[in-house]
Amino acid sequence: MGIQKRNDLICYALLIAALIIIRYIIILGPDTPMLESQRALFSWGAIGLIGLIGFAGVYVLNLTGLKKLWDADVGINKKIIIPLLVGLLLGSMHSLYDMFSGAGDQIAAAMGLEGIHLAFPYSIPI
C-alpha cells in the first residue's frame, strides 16, 4: 500500500471515529430536547451507511487523478486552517441571521415544535 493510500485511509478512519465519539457524547450526555431526526443522524445504521459510502469514495478517489483526501502536496493551511475559518465564518453568519430574523423559531412553529435548537455543546455536531 502506498503512502498516499495509507494517509487517505487514516484520515477517513479519523472522520468515522469522530462520528462515533459524537454518538457517545450524545448518548452519555444529559437529557437534551433533541428531535428524533437529530438523534438518528448518529445511529449505528447512519454511521454504517456513511462509513460504507465514504470508504467507496476513498477507494474510487485513489483510482482517479483528483486530489486525494489527505494530499501530501497540499499545505496544512489549505487542508485545515482555511476550511476551519470559512466554516466558523459561515456558521457565525447563519447564527446571526437566525438570531435577528427568528427563522429557527418560525421553522419550529411550522413543525409544531417548541424549538429546533440544542444547547451547547450538542448544537455543534447537529
C-alpha positions in Angstrom: 0.0 0.0 0.0 1.3 3.4 -1.0 1.8 6.3 1.5 -1.0 8.3 -0.2 -3.5 5.4 0.2 -2.4 4.9 3.8 -2.8 8.6 4.6 -6.3 8.7 3.0 -7.4 5.6 5.0 -6.1 7.1 8.2 -7.9 10.4 7.5 -11.1 8.5 6.7 -10.8 6.4 9.8 -10.4 9.5 12.0 -13.5 11.1 10.5 -15.5 7.9 11.2 -14.1 7.8 14.7 -15.3 11.4 15.2 -18.8 10.3 14.3 -18.6 7.5 16.9 -17.3 9.8 19.6 -20.1 12.3 18.9 -22.6 9.4 19.1 -21.3 8.5 22.6 -21.3 12.2 23.7 -24.9 12.5 22.7 -25.9 9.1 24.3 -24.0 9.6 27.6 -24.7 13.3 27.9 -27.5 14.8 29.9 -31.1 14.7 28.6 -31.4 17.2 25.8 -34.5 18.1 23.9 -33.3 16.6 20.7 -35.6 15.7 17.9 -35.7 12.1 16.9 -34.3 13.0 13.4 -31.3 14.7 15.1 -30.6 11.6 17.1 -31.0 9.4 14.0 -28.0 11.3 12.4 -25.7 9.4 14.8 -27.4 6.0 14.9 -25.3 2.9 14.1 -27.2 2.5 10.9 -26.4 6.1 9.8 -22.8 5.8 10.8 -22.5 2.4 8.9 -24.1 3.9 5.8 -21.8 6.9 5.9 -18.9 4.6 6.5 -19.6 2.4 3.5 -20.3 5.3 1.2 -17.2 7.1 2.5 -15.0 4.0 2.1 -16.2 3.6 -1.5 -15.5 7.3 -2.1 -11.9 6.9 -0.8 -11.4 3.8 -2.9 -12.6 5.5 -6.1 -10.7 8.7 -5.3 -7.4 6.7 -5.2 -8.2 5.4 -8.8 -8.5 8.9 -10.2 -6.1 11.8 -10.8 -8.0 14.1 -8.4 -6.5 15.5 -5.2 -6.6 12.9 -2.5 -8.3 13.0 0.9 -5.0 13.9 2.6 -2.8 15.0 -0.3 0.9 15.5 0.7 1.2 18.3 -1.9 -1.4 20.5 -0.2 -0.2 22.6 2.8 -1.8 22.5 6.2 -3.3 25.9 5.7 -5.3 24.7 2.8 -6.2 21.5 4.5 -7.3 22.6 7.9 -6.9 26.3 8.7 -8.7 27.9 5.8 -11.7 25.4 5.9 -11.9 25.9 9.6 -12.0 29.7 9.3 -14.5 29.6 6.5 -16.7 27.2 8.5 -16.6 29.4 11.5 -17.4 32.5 9.4 -20.4 30.8 7.7 -21.7 29.3 10.9 -21.4 32.7 12.6 -23.3 34.4 9.8 -26.0 31.8 9.9 -26.3 32.1 13.7 -26.6 35.9 13.5 -29.2 35.7 10.8 -31.2 33.2 12.9 -30.8 35.4 16.0 -32.0 38.6 14.3 -34.7 37.1 11.9 -36.1 34.4 14.2 -36.1 31.9 11.3 -35.4 29.0 13.6 -38.5 29.8 15.7 -40.6 30.1 12.6 -39.5 26.7 11.4 -40.2 25.2 14.8 -43.6 26.7 14.8 -44.4 25.4 11.4 -43.4 21.9 12.5 -45.4 22.2 15.7 -42.4 22.1 17.9 -41.2 24.3 20.8 -37.8 24.8 19.2 -35.3 23.3 16.9 -32.1 24.5 18.6 -30.0 22.4 21.0 -28.0 23.7 23.9 -24.2 24.0 23.5 -22.2 21.7 23.0 -24.8 19.4 21.5 -25.6 22.0 18.8 -22.1 21.6 17.3 -22.4 18.2 15.7 -26.0 18.7 14.7 
